[in-house]
Amino acid sequence: MPHRLHSELTMSGPEQSLLAGALLGAGLPAEAHRHLELAGADFQSDAVAEQHLREAQMLAPDHAAVLIGLYRFYFYKGRLGEALGVAQTCLAKAARDNGLDADWRNVRRGDAEFSSYAAILPRFYLFALKAYAYLQMRLGNIDDGHAAIDKLLELDPTDKVNASVLNDVWKRIGHDDDE
């Protein structure tokens, strides 16, 4: 996908606040919100919690709150392959929302306001990429995970999202504890 101009990054404060609110829960249909709450309440019952998450997803398929709920459910249930699928969906959404290239490998530091922790949409992108990197490594895709970590460190050189922790883990892979 060709790189687009970043007019959304030059929005005024109120416009940026509206987008940030939508990302964090504003604009979520009340029924989807109810299903997210029920999923949390029924977290111990995998089938019931997952059904509520799927209901929320049917009502708001591209809403960050729903995607984050699905990601956390799969992650904490140890269903890492499914968590990776949701992380990839979050990464694609974050790329669209930030006007970035769909392939994270082609994203550059100046493409979004990655240096500002207060910039909600670029931060969501960084966290989605971090989740992707972590899960790739956990699932044995070490090279792809490490490439994503390197990209995180390029985009966020002050390490606001703590990608260096993942990089330290990567450095220890294959080393015995007594080395």
N, C-alpha and C positions, 0 to 999 in steps of 0.2 A: 504494500500500500504506500503510495507516495506520501512523503512528509508534508503535513499541512501547516499553515501559519497558525500561530498560537494566540488567536484573538481572545480565547477564553482565559488566558493567563493575564490579560491586561484589564480584566474586569474591575469595576470599582468594588469597594468594601462590601456594600449591601448585596451585590450580585454574587460575590464570592461567598458571603455568608449563607445565601440561599442554597448554593451548591453544596456547601459543607453540611448544612442541615439536612439536605436530601440524602447525602452520603451516610450520615449518622442515624437516620431514622425518620426525618421529616419526609412527608410524601408517601410514607408506607401506609397502604390501606389498613383501616382499623381491624378488619378481619384477619389480615396477614399478621398484624401485630399480635392479635389474640392467639393465633396459632404458634407464633414464636414463644410467647409466654407459656403456653400449654406444653410446648416441647421442653422448655426448661424445667417446668414442674414435674414432667413425666420422664426426666432424663434417664432414670434407672430402668425404665421399660423401653428397650431399644425399638421395638416395633411401633409402640404408641408415639414415642418422641419423633421417630423418623417420619411417621405418617403426618404428624403436625407440621414438620418441616417441609414435607412435600406439598401439603396444602398451602402453606405460606408461599412456597415457590410457584405454585400454579397461579396464585393471586398477584404476585409481584416477582416475576422471574428474573429480572435484572437489577433488583434492589440490593444494595450492598449489605443491608442489615440481614436479609434473608441468606445471601451468599456466605456471610460471616457465620451465621448460625449453622448452616450446613457444614461449613469447613470445621468449625469447632466440634460439632457432633462427631463427624467422621474421625477427626484427629484424636479426640479423647476416647473414642471407642476402639482405637487402634486400627481403624480401617484406612490405612495410609494411602492406598491406591485411589480410593474414592476421595480422600482429602486432597490428593494431588490434582485430581480432575477439577475439583472446586477451586483450588488455588490457580489453576490455569484459566478457569473462567473469570476469576477475580482479576487476574493479570490482563486478560483481554479487555475486560470492562474498564479497568484503570487506564489502559492504553487508549481506548476510545475516548474516555472522559477527559483525558489530558491532551488529546490530539497527537498522540505518539505513534510511531511505527508499530505495527502489530507484532513484529519480531523484536523481543527485548534485546537481542544482540545488536540491533541497529540503533538503539536509543543512545543519545549522547547527553552529557551533563547539562548543556545549555538548552536542551529541548523542553524543559519544564523547570519549575522553581524548586528543584530538589534540595537546595541549600537551606530552605526555610522549613523548620519543623511545623510552623503554623500553617503552611500551605497544605490543606487537607488532601486535595486530590493527588498531588505528587507524592505525599506521604503514603497514601493508600497504595499507590503503585509500588513504592519501595517495600512496603510490608508484604504485598502480594508476591513480589519477586523474592523476598526473603523466605516466605513460606515455600515457594517453589524450589528454591535452592536447598533448603533443609530437607524437604521430602524427597527430592531427587537423591540426596546423599543417603538418607535412611533406607531408600528402596534399592540402593546399590548402584545407582547411576552417578558415580562419583565424579566423572569428568564433566557432565552437564551441570551437576550441582556446584562444582568448583567454578565453572565458567560463569554461572549466575552470581556467585559470591564476588568474583572479580568485577562483574558489571555493577553490583551494588556498591562496592568500594570506589569504583570510578564515578558513579552518579552521586554518591554521598561520601565524599572524602573526609568529612568530619565525623563520620560514623554515627549519625544520630539514631539509626535503627540497629546498631550493634552487629553489623555484619562481620566485624572482626572476630566475634565469638565463634561464628561458624567457620571462619577462615582458620582459627586455631584448632578447631575440631578436625578440619580437613588436613591440616599439617600433621596431626597425630595419627591419622588413619594408616594402618599397617605397621605401626610401631608398638613394641611391647611396652607394658607399663614400667618395666625396670630400666628402660633406656634413658 
